[in-house]
Amino acid sequence: MLLKGVIRLKINKGLKLKYYPKLFLILFVLFLLSCGHRKSPTGGKKDTESPTILSILPDEFCDINNQDIEVVFSKPIDRTSIFSGIYIYPPILNKKFKWDKNTLKIKILEDLEQNTNYFFTFFKRIKGEHNNKLDQDYVFIFRSGKLNEHRISGEIIYEDKSDEGQLVKFNLLTADSTLIYSTELEGYSYEIDNLNSIEHQIESYIDKNENGKYDYEKEPYFQFFISKKETSSVNIELAYADTIKPEIKSVNALWNNQLELNFSENIKSVSEIKITTSDSLEIPLSVLAHALNEDKITVVTTKMDTIQYKIWLAALEDLKENVLDESSILFDGISIQDTIPPIVISSFPRNGATIKTLLPEIVIEFSEIILTENLSAKLVSVESQELTEMRIDKGNSNIFIFKPSRELTNYSSYNFIITASDMTNNKSEEFSTFFIPIVRQE
């Protein structure tokens, strides 16, 4: 009926009869086309599986001088992604990549550094043929000559407890900030083994928005420089950046020669402490020593009177390097004298321990500040009763660090004995700790 209606309309407009068959054919084709519908092409199930590294030859820690390295992937790889997805330290500039199906062969075409560990990192930006990223970052360690076995380990400490359980991005760099390799850590401790005998720095953060970089103030961060040691213990303290300067909250006179200063946050350092009477004369009170303990500073002075004093602090710095140029506060002196003798709170090495060095640091923590001149310490060989001279690396504080002036005798027993008096001549009991250095020879 529709077709007739259209033809009838054309007749009314005077079309000649000879054009009717052609018009009918055109309208019929249009009618057939309008009865159909387009359909999207169908295909198989979308590939969402990430490629993995199934194996690598030679085995990790092998000597790769004059050897090719073969990496077998679980599925075909976009070969162009390999060039930006592989990182080698120390750099191997002269190399060639060759493919055989899912196997990548890395041909090394230069002489390698002797007695050096080589770190091969395969980043997640390596992609399969369907654009799926590698399932994780892989790090493999090989050697040229002798394997280096230096180690860095420690705890992972989170400023914000809600960050616990998240992956921690860990970058290991040289002292001049050249990347060695990257990996991801999780949990509350870490251990990085088989490092070269060089100075390192570590950089860690939580990539909360997964943009591949650290975002200042939005994400927790940690950075630390590590000297050239066989074993280093470094805690990764993930903290958020802030720009708030520390403030002194209060001063308590504990004794007539000792003050406790309380701050708004933990303190890293203070360059100068000055005390005077609060009147117009500003008579100075001598500061003999001070010790930092988190958000407190203990200050030992000459004897105070029961009058008001004013204390100034210069360049007060917190743990996030915010510096308060100058701060001051008033406090009242007291006449109560300290009658409590000092005691040893902790010691390292602990009593009866074995240690893995012939030049140990002996660390003693007292219950109060001790001046070096009021302390007596000796290190005695148990077998020969020979005394070993020591130097004091840290003193005039509540924590003392001693170090022997020469190497101790391997497998020999030593006794460290110490006594001390505080500023009001309260004498401690004799304290001793026994230890044995055991260093296994190669």
Buried (B, 14 or more C-beta within 10 A) or exposed (E): EEEEEEBEEEEEEEEEEEEEEEBEEEBEEEEEEEEEEEEEEEEEEEEEEBBBBEEBEEEEBBBBEEBBBBBBBBBEBBEEBBEEBBBBBBEBEEBEEEEEEBBBBBEBEEEBEEEBBBBBBBBBBBBBEEEBBBEBBBBBBBBBEEBBBBBBBBEBEBEEEEBEEBEBBBBBBBEEEEBBBBBBBEEEEBEBEBBBEEEBBBBBBBBEEEEEEBEEEEBBBBEBEBEEEEEBEBEBBBBBBEEEBBBBEEBEBBBBBBBBBEBBBBBBEBEEBBBBBBEEEEEEBEBBBBBBEEBBBBBBBEBBEEEEBBBEBBEBBBBBEBBBEEBBBEBEBBEEEBEEBBEBEEBBBEEEBEBEEBEBBBBBBBBBBBBBEBBEBBBBBEEEEEEBEBEEEEBBBBBBBBBBEEEBBEEBEBBBBBBBBBBBEBEBEEBBBBBBBEEEEE
